[in-house]
Amino acid sequence: MNQFLNIFIGLIIPVVGLLSGIIAFSNSDFFVFGFPILYFWVFIWFVLTSVCISISWHFFDSKTIE
């Protein structure tokens, strides 16, 4: 169960979030801070992917290092 949750938080959530935004915003003309919303979405998911991997490591793998 822990292995599945680790993979879910660290891999599946970022992939689904990134791909859903690419599909949803591919034909959009909106701008956020001067950037097309698709570029903004991808940039935000770079940060959120790092957060997801950090959460996954903190809760599931940090104890094996110590």
PDB file as gemmi writes it, atoms N, CA and C in Angstrom:
CRYST1    1.000    1.000    1.000  90.00  90.00  90.00 P 1                      
ATOM      1  N   MET A   1       0.825  -1.197   0.000  1.00  0.00           N  
ATOM      2  CA  MET A   1       0.000   0.000   0.000  1.00  0.00           C  
ATOM      3  C   MET A   1       0.869   1.260   0.000  1.00  0.00           C  
ATOM      4  N   ASN A   2       1.929   1.257   0.826  1.00  0.00           N  
ATOM      5  CA  ASN A   2       2.797   2.430   0.883  1.00  0.00           C  
ATOM      6  C   ASN A   2       3.504   2.669  -0.440  1.00  0.00           C  
ATOM      7  N   GLN A   3       3.915   1.576  -1.111  1.00  0.00           N  
ATOM      8  CA  GLN A   3       4.591   1.731  -2.402  1.00  0.00           C  
ATOM      9  C   GLN A   3       3.646   2.354  -3.428  1.00  0.00           C  
ATOM     10  N   PHE A   4       2.393   1.908  -3.452  1.00  0.00           N  
ATOM     11  CA  PHE A   4       1.413   2.481  -4.386  1.00  0.00           C  
ATOM     12  C   PHE A   4       1.179   3.958  -4.091  1.00  0.00           C  
ATOM     13  N   LEU A   5       1.020   4.301  -2.828  1.00  0.00           N  
ATOM     14  CA  LEU A   5       0.792   5.698  -2.451  1.00  0.00           C  
ATOM     15  C   LEU A   5       2.007   6.566  -2.785  1.00  0.00           C  
ATOM     16  N   ASN A   6       3.186   6.016  -2.596  1.00  0.00           N  
ATOM     17  CA  ASN A   6       4.414   6.717  -2.949  1.00  0.00           C  
ATOM     18  C   ASN A   6       4.456   7.023  -4.446  1.00  0.00           C  
ATOM     19  N   ILE A   7       4.163   6.039  -5.268  1.00  0.00           N  
ATOM     20  CA  ILE A   7       4.140   6.228  -6.721  1.00  0.00           C  
ATOM     21  C   ILE A   7       3.007   7.161  -7.123  1.00  0.00           C  
ATOM     22  N   PHE A   8       1.863   7.046  -6.478  1.00  0.00           N  
ATOM     23  CA  PHE A   8       0.721   7.900  -6.798  1.00  0.00           C  
ATOM     24  C   PHE A   8       1.044   9.371  -6.545  1.00  0.00           C  
ATOM     25  N   ILE A   9       1.612   9.667  -5.385  1.00  0.00           N  
ATOM     26  CA  ILE A   9       1.923  11.059  -5.046  1.00  0.00           C  
ATOM     27  C   ILE A   9       3.077  11.592  -5.889  1.00  0.00           C  
ATOM     28  N   GLY A  10       4.106  10.796  -6.086  1.00  0.00           N  
ATOM     29  CA  GLY A  10       5.306  11.276  -6.756  1.00  0.00           C  
ATOM     30  C   GLY A  10       5.269  11.235  -8.264  1.00  0.00           C  
ATOM     31  N   LEU A  11       4.385  10.414  -8.846  1.00  0.00           N  
ATOM     32  CA  LEU A  11       4.401  10.257 -10.297  1.00  0.00           C  
ATOM     33  C   LEU A  11       3.043  10.499 -10.949  1.00  0.00           C  
ATOM     34  N   ILE A  12       2.015   9.857 -10.446  1.00  0.00           N  
ATOM     35  CA  ILE A  12       0.716   9.902 -11.124  1.00  0.00           C  
ATOM     36  C   ILE A  12       0.070  11.282 -11.013  1.00  0.00           C  
ATOM     37  N   ILE A  13       0.089  11.886  -9.842  1.00  0.00           N  
ATOM     38  CA  ILE A  13      -0.514  13.215  -9.682  1.00  0.00           C  
ATOM     39  C   ILE A  13       0.148  14.245 -10.600  1.00  0.00           C  
ATOM     40  N   PRO A  14       1.488  14.321 -10.649  1.00  0.00           N  
ATOM     41  CA  PRO A  14       2.091  15.304 -11.570  1.00  0.00           C  
ATOM     42  C   PRO A  14       1.804  15.026 -13.043  1.00  0.00           C  
ATOM     43  N   VAL A  15       1.826  13.772 -13.452  1.00  0.00           N  
ATOM     44  CA  VAL A  15       1.575  13.453 -14.864  1.00  0.00           C  
ATOM     45  C   VAL A  15       0.146  13.803 -15.247  1.00  0.00           C  
ATOM     46  N   VAL A  16      -0.811  13.423 -14.422  1.00  0.00           N  
ATOM     47  CA  VAL A  16      -2.214  13.726 -14.715  1.00  0.00           C  
ATOM     48  C   VAL A  16      -2.453  15.238 -14.689  1.00  0.00           C  
ATOM     49  N   GLY A  17      -1.880  15.924 -13.727  1.00  0.00           N  
ATOM     50  CA  GLY A  17      -2.045  17.377 -13.659  1.00  0.00           C  
ATOM     51  C   GLY A  17      -1.468  18.083 -14.862  1.00  0.00           C  
ATOM     52  N   LEU A  18      -0.288  17.692 -15.269  1.00  0.00           N  
ATOM     53  CA  LEU A  18       0.352  18.328 -16.418  1.00  0.00           C  
ATOM     54  C   LEU A  18      -0.394  18.023 -17.707  1.00  0.00           C  
ATOM     55  N   LEU A  19      -0.725  16.766 -17.932  1.00  0.00           N  
ATOM     56  CA  LEU A  19      -1.405  16.397 -19.176  1.00  0.00           C  
ATOM     57  C   LEU A  19      -2.823  16.947 -19.258  1.00  0.00           C  
ATOM     58  N   SER A  20      -3.521  17.001 -18.128  1.00  0.00           N  
ATOM     59  CA  SER A  20      -4.879  17.549 -18.166  1.00  0.00           C  
ATOM     60  C   SER A  20      -4.859  19.032 -18.534  1.00  0.00           C  
ATOM     61  N   GLY A  21      -3.875  19.760 -18.044  1.00  0.00           N  
ATOM     62  CA  GLY A  21      -3.757  21.170 -18.408  1.00  0.00           C  
ATOM     63  C   GLY A  21      -3.383  21.370 -19.861  1.00  0.00           C  
ATOM     64  N   ILE A  22      -2.507  20.516 -20.373  1.00  0.00           N  
ATOM     65  CA  ILE A  22      -2.128  20.611 -21.781  1.00  0.00           C  
ATOM     66  C   ILE A  22      -3.340  20.363 -22.666  1.00  0.00           C  
ATOM     67  N   ILE A  23      -4.132  19.380 -22.322  1.00  0.00           N  
ATOM     68  CA  ILE A  23      -5.340  19.092 -23.101  1.00  0.00           C  
ATOM     69  C   ILE A  23      -6.359  20.221 -22.959  1.00  0.00           C  
ATOM     70  N   ALA A  24      -6.543  20.718 -21.749  1.00  0.00           N  
ATOM     71  CA  ALA A  24      -7.569  21.737 -21.510  1.00  0.00           C  
ATOM     72  C   ALA A  24      -7.204  23.097 -22.095  1.00  0.00           C  
ATOM     73  N   PHE A  25      -5.928  23.460 -22.058  1.00  0.00           N  
ATOM     74  CA  PHE A  25      -5.525  24.808 -22.449  1.00  0.00           C  
ATOM     75  C   PHE A  25      -4.830  24.884 -23.800  1.00  0.00           C  
ATOM     76  N   SER A  26      -4.848  23.832 -24.576  1.00  0.00           N  
ATOM     77  CA  SER A  26      -4.088  23.828 -25.830  1.00  0.00           C  
ATOM     78  C   SER A  26      -4.593  24.860 -26.837  1.00  0.00           C  
ATOM     79  N   ASN A  27      -5.867  25.167 -26.848  1.00  0.00           N  
ATOM     80  CA  ASN A  27      -6.419  26.138 -27.798  1.00  0.00           C  
ATOM     81  C   ASN A  27      -6.877  27.426 -27.119  1.00  0.00           C  
ATOM     82  N   SER A  28      -6.361  27.696 -25.943  1.00  0.00           N  
ATOM     83  CA  SER A  28      -6.793  28.857 -25.176  1.00  0.00           C  
ATOM     84  C   SER A  28      -5.988  30.105 -25.554  1.00  0.00           C  
ATOM     85  N   ASP A  29      -6.648  31.243 -25.487  1.00  0.00           N  
ATOM     86  CA  ASP A  29      -6.004  32.524 -25.770  1.00  0.00           C  
ATOM     87  C   ASP A  29      -5.813  33.372 -24.515  1.00  0.00           C  
ATOM     88  N   PHE A  30      -5.979  32.786 -23.338  1.00  0.00           N  
ATOM     89  CA  PHE A  30      -5.825  33.525 -22.088  1.00  0.00           C  
ATOM     90  C   PHE A  30      -4.348  33.734 -21.767  1.00  0.00           C  
ATOM     91  N   PHE A  31      -4.074  34.827 -21.052  1.00  0.00           N  
ATOM     92  CA  PHE A  31      -2.713  35.134 -20.629  1.00  0.00           C  
ATOM     93  C   PHE A  31      -2.686  35.316 -19.121  1.00  0.00           C  
ATOM     94  N   VAL A  32      -1.621  34.841 -18.484  1.00  0.00           N  
ATOM     95  CA  VAL A  32      -1.400  35.013 -17.054  1.00  0.00           C  
ATOM     96  C   VAL A  32      -0.011  35.618 -16.888  1.00  0.00           C  
ATOM     97  N   PHE A  33       0.046  36.811 -16.307  1.00  0.00           N  
ATOM     98  CA  PHE A  33       1.303  37.542 -16.132  1.00  0.00           C  
ATOM     99  C   PHE A  33       2.052  37.712 -17.452  1.00  0.00           C  
ATOM    100  N   GLY A  34       1.338  37.856 -18.532  1.00  0.00           N  
ATOM    101  CA  GLY A  34       1.943  38.081 -19.834  1.00  0.00           C  
ATOM    102  C   GLY A  34       2.322  36.825 -20.597  1.00  0.00           C  
ATOM    103  N   PHE A  35       2.125  35.658 -20.000  1.00  0.00           N  
ATOM    104  CA  PHE A  35       2.440  34.391 -20.653  1.00  0.00           C  
ATOM    105  C   PHE A  35       1.154  33.685 -21.052  1.00  0.00           C  
ATOM    106  N   PRO A  36       1.170  32.953 -22.151  1.00  0.00           N  
ATOM    107  CA  PRO A  36      -0.003  32.131 -22.465  1.00  0.00           C  
ATOM    108  C   PRO A  36      -0.266  31.153 -21.320  1.00  0.00           C  
ATOM    109  N   ILE A  37      -1.514  30.861 -21.073  1.00  0.00           N  
ATOM    110  CA  ILE A  37      -1.869  30.046 -19.913  1.00  0.00           C  
ATOM    111  C   ILE A  37      -1.265  28.649 -19.981  1.00  0.00           C  
ATOM    112  N   LEU A  38      -1.036  28.124 -21.163  1.00  0.00           N  
ATOM    113  CA  LEU A  38      -0.415  26.804 -21.274  1.00  0.00           C  
ATOM    114  C   LEU A  38       1.021  26.831 -20.752  1.00  0.00           C  
ATOM    115  N   TYR A  39       1.784  27.864 -21.102  1.00  0.00           N  
ATOM    116  CA  TYR A  39       3.150  27.991 -20.582  1.00  0.00           C  
ATOM    117  C   TYR A  39       3.134  28.167 -19.068  1.00  0.00           C  
ATOM    118  N   PHE A  40       2.203  28.981 -18.594  1.00  0.00           N  
ATOM    119  CA  PHE A  40       2.076  29.191 -17.156  1.00  0.00           C  
ATOM    120  C   PHE A  40       1.740  27.885 -16.445  1.00  0.00           C  
ATOM    121  N   TRP A  41       0.823  27.091 -17.024  1.00  0.00           N  
ATOM    122  CA  TRP A  41       0.423  25.806 -16.443  1.00  0.00           C  
ATOM    123  C   TRP A  41       1.611  24.851 -16.347  1.00  0.00           C  
ATOM    124  N   VAL A  42       2.387  24.765 -17.410  1.00  0.00           N  
ATOM    125  CA  VAL A  42       3.551  23.874 -17.407  1.00  0.00           C  
ATOM    126  C   VAL A  42       4.576  24.344 -16.373  1.00  0.00           C  
ATOM    127  N   PHE A  43       4.811  25.651 -16.295  1.00  0.00           N  
ATOM    128  CA  PHE A  43       5.755  26.178 -15.313  1.00  0.00           C  
ATOM    129  C   PHE A  43       5.287  25.887 -13.888  1.00  0.00           C  
ATOM    130  N   ILE A  44       4.020  26.089 -13.608  1.00  0.00           N  
ATOM    131  CA  ILE A  44       3.487  25.801 -12.267  1.00  0.00           C  
ATOM    132  C   ILE A  44       3.663  24.324 -11.927  1.00  0.00           C  
ATOM    133  N   TRP A  45       3.477  23.444 -12.901  1.00  0.00           N  
ATOM    134  CA  TRP A  45       3.629  22.020 -12.631  1.00  0.00           C  
ATOM    135  C   TRP A  45       5.076  21.601 -12.450  1.00  0.00           C  
ATOM    136  N   PHE A  46       6.046  22.379 -12.934  1.00  0.00           N  
ATOM    137  CA  PHE A  46       7.439  22.103 -12.568  1.00  0.00           C  
ATOM    138  C   PHE A  46       7.601  22.236 -11.058  1.00  0.00           C  
ATOM    139  N   VAL A  47       7.061  23.299 -10.503  1.00  0.00           N  
ATOM    140  CA  VAL A  47       7.144  23.537  -9.064  1.00  0.00           C  
ATOM    141  C   VAL A  47       6.318  22.505  -8.297  1.00  0.00           C  
ATOM    142  N   LEU A  48       5.084  22.256  -8.742  1.00  0.00           N  
ATOM    143  CA  LEU A  48       4.218  21.307  -8.039  1.00  0.00           C  
ATOM    144  C   LEU A  48       4.754  19.879  -8.099  1.00  0.00           C  
ATOM    145  N   THR A  49       5.423  19.513  -9.182  1.00  0.00           N  
ATOM    146  CA  THR A  49       6.037  18.189  -9.265  1.00  0.00           C  
ATOM    147  C   THR A  49       7.141  18.052  -8.223  1.00  0.00           C  
ATOM    148  N   SER A  50       7.926  19.087  -8.043  1.00  0.00           N  
ATOM    149  CA  SER A  50       8.961  19.063  -7.004  1.00  0.00           C  
ATOM    150  C   SER A  50       8.342  18.935  -5.617  1.00  0.00           C  
ATOM    151  N   VAL A  51       7.238  19.621  -5.396  1.00  0.00           N  
ATOM    152  CA  VAL A  51       6.536  19.518  -4.114  1.00  0.00           C  
ATOM    153  C   VAL A  51       6.007  18.103  -3.906  1.00  0.00           C  
ATOM    154  N   CYS A  52       5.409  17.507  -4.930  1.00  0.00           N  
ATOM    155  CA  CYS A  52       4.883  16.141  -4.819  1.00  0.00           C  
ATOM    156  C   CYS A  52       5.994  15.136  -4.538  1.00  0.00           C  
ATOM    157  N   ILE A  53       7.127  15.279  -5.212  1.00  0.00           N  
ATOM    158  CA  ILE A  53       8.244  14.367  -4.977  1.00  0.00           C  
ATOM    159  C   ILE A  53       8.807  14.558  -3.569  1.00  0.00           C  
ATOM    160  N   SER A  54       8.862  15.792  -3.099  1.00  0.00           N  
ATOM    161  CA  SER A  54       9.339  16.053  -1.740  1.00  0.00           C  
ATOM    162  C   SER A  54       8.406  15.451  -0.694  1.00  0.00           C  
ATOM    163  N   ILE A  55       7.117  15.592  -0.904  1.00  0.00           N  
ATOM    164  CA  ILE A  55       6.140  14.992   0.014  1.00  0.00           C  
ATOM    165  C   ILE A  55       6.279  13.483   0.014  1.00  0.00           C  
ATOM    166  N   SER A  56       6.395  12.907  -1.154  1.00  0.00           N  
ATOM    167  CA  SER A  56       6.544  11.460  -1.271  1.00  0.00           C  
ATOM    168  C   SER A  56       7.808  10.983  -0.558  1.00  0.00           C  
ATOM    169  N   TRP A  57       8.900  11.669  -0.755  1.00  0.00           N  
ATOM    170  CA  TRP A  57      10.146  11.284  -0.104  1.00  0.00           C  
ATOM    171  C   TRP A  57      10.041  11.450   1.408  1.00  0.00           C  
ATOM    172  N   HIS A  58       9.470  12.563   1.856  1.00  0.00           N  
ATOM    173  CA  HIS A  58       9.394  12.843   3.291  1.00  0.00           C  
ATOM    174  C   HIS A  58       8.568  11.796   4.034  1.00  0.00           C  
ATOM    175  N   PHE A  59       7.445  11.400   3.475  1.00  0.00           N  
ATOM    176  CA  PHE A  59       6.559  10.483   4.182  1.00  0.00           C  
ATOM    177  C   PHE A  59       6.910   9.012   3.998  1.00  0.00           C  
ATOM    178  N   PHE A  60       7.599   8.654   2.922  1.00  0.00           N  
ATOM    179  CA  PHE A  60       7.790   7.235   2.641  1.00  0.00           C  
ATOM    180  C   PHE A  60       9.243   6.786   2.579  1.00  0.00           C  
ATOM    181  N   ASP A  61      10.170   7.631   2.176  1.00  0.00           N  
ATOM    182  CA  ASP A  61      11.537   7.170   1.959  1.00  0.00           C  
ATOM    183  C   ASP A  61      12.571   7.786   2.891  1.00  0.00           C  
ATOM    184  N   SER A  62      12.255   8.835   3.595  1.00  0.00           N  
ATOM    185  CA  SER A  62      13.267   9.508   4.416  1.00  0.00           C  
ATOM    186  C   SER A  62      13.725   8.637   5.579  1.00  0.00           C  
ATOM    187  N   LYS A  63      12.887   7.755   6.053  1.00  0.00           N  
ATOM    188  CA  LYS A  63      13.244   6.917   7.189  1.00  0.00           C  
ATOM    189  C   LYS A  63      14.262   5.844   6.810  1.00  0.00           C  
ATOM    190  N   THR A  64      14.309   5.458   5.532  1.00  0.00           N  
ATOM    191  CA  THR A  64      15.275   4.442   5.114  1.00  0.00           C  
ATOM    192  C   THR A  64      16.683   5.019   5.020  1.00  0.00           C  
ATOM    193  N   ILE A  65      16.818   6.320   4.840  1.00  0.00           N  
ATOM    194  CA  ILE A  65      18.126   6.968   4.744  1.00  0.00           C  
ATOM    195  C   ILE A  65      18.766   7.095   6.125  1.00  0.00           C  
ATOM    196  N   GLU A  66      17.977   7.387   7.124  1.00  0.00           N  
ATOM    197  CA  GLU A  66      18.496   7.650   8.478  1.00  0.00           C  
ATOM    198  C   GLU A  66      19.023   6.439   9.108  1.00  0.00           C  
TER     199      GLU A  66                                                      
END                                                                             
